[in-house]
Amino acid sequence: MFRASQALGVPVKLHAEQLSSLHGSALAARYRALSADHLEYMTEDDAIVTARAGTVAVLLPGAFYMLRETQLPPVDALRRHGVPMAVASDLNPGTSPVLSLRMMLNMAWRARCFV
């Protein structure tokens, strides 16, 4: 699908690393994805590849809290390697039923682990 998108000039994004490390963020980076989301299980090596590609790491604190996740995204590694980061809501009725970006920024700031 990424190859077909690339051939059509359509940028890709990937929902990766939410529940386990499958190195989806590195896959997204190889295809110069605009972003990779849900990076709780991203590895240091994934962060390096993501930085080189300029792919944005999207942190989703609402889903993190709603799922009672315990694995935090590797924000220190993302910072260390210069990965651009964003915070989003991941508006999803099952795992993150919150639309408010202000609330997501507050959650990220309060946890001090997202930003």
C-alpha positions in Angstrom: 0.0 0.0 0.0 2.9 2.4 0.8 4.5 1.7 -2.6 1.2 2.4 -4.4 0.7 5.6 -2.4 4.2 6.7 -3.2 3.7 6.0 -6.9 0.6 8.1 -6.9 2.3 10.9 -4.9 0.1 10.4 -1.9 1.9 10.9 1.4 1.4 8.2 4.0 0.9 8.1 7.8 1.0 5.1 10.0 -0.6 4.2 13.3 2.3 2.2 14.9 3.8 0.9 18.1 0.7 1.4 20.3 0.6 -2.1 21.9 4.0 -3.6 21.0 7.1 -2.9 19.1 6.7 -3.9 15.5 9.0 -1.2 14.2 6.1 0.3 12.2 7.6 3.7 12.8 10.8 2.7 11.1 8.7 1.3 8.2 6.8 4.6 8.0 10.1 6.5 8.0 11.5 4.4 5.1 8.5 5.6 3.0 9.0 9.2 4.2 5.7 9.2 6.0 4.3 12.5 7.2 3.8 11.0 10.6 3.8 7.9 12.8 1.3 7.8 15.7 1.0 5.8 19.0 4.7 5.4 19.7 4.6 4.0 23.2 6.7 1.0 22.2 9.0 2.8 19.7 12.7 1.8 20.1 15.8 4.0 20.1 16.7 2.6 16.7 13.2 3.5 15.4 13.7 7.1 16.7 17.0 7.4 14.8 15.4 6.3 11.5 12.4 8.5 12.1 14.6 11.5 12.7 16.6 11.0 9.5 13.3 10.8 7.5 11.8 13.9 9.1 8.7 12.0 10.0 6.7 13.6 12.8 6.1 11.5 16.0 2.5 12.0 17.0 1.9 11.4 20.7 -1.7 10.5 21.8 -2.1 11.0 25.5 -5.9 10.4 25.5 -5.6 6.9 24.2 -2.7 6.3 26.6 -4.9 7.3 29.6 -8.1 5.6 28.4 -6.4 2.3 27.8 -4.5 2.6 31.1 -1.3 2.0 29.3 1.9 1.8 31.4 4.5 2.0 28.6 5.4 5.7 27.9 6.5 6.9 24.5 10.3 7.4 24.4 10.2 11.2 24.5 13.8 11.5 25.6 15.0 9.4 22.6 12.8 11.5 20.3 14.3 14.7 21.7 17.8 13.3 21.7 17.6 12.5 18.0 15.7 15.6 16.9 12.4 13.9 15.9 9.7 16.5 15.4 6.8 15.8 17.8 3.1 16.6 17.8 0.3 16.0 20.3 -3.1 14.9 19.0 -6.4 13.6 20.3 -6.8 10.4 18.3 -10.6 10.9 18.5 -11.8 7.4 18.6 -15.0 6.2 20.3 -13.4 3.0 21.7 -10.1 4.1 23.0 -10.0 7.9 23.0 -13.4 9.6 23.0 -12.1 13.1 23.5 -11.9 15.7 20.8 -10.4 18.6 22.8 -6.8 19.4 21.8 -6.6 21.6 24.8 -7.3 18.6 27.0 -4.7 16.5 25.1 -2.1 19.3 25.6 -3.0 19.4 29.3 -2.7 15.7 29.7 0.7 15.6 27.9 2.0 18.5 30.0 0.6 17.1 33.3 2.3 13.7 32.7 5.5 15.5 31.8 6.4 12.5 29.9 4.8 13.4 26.6 6.2 16.9 26.1 
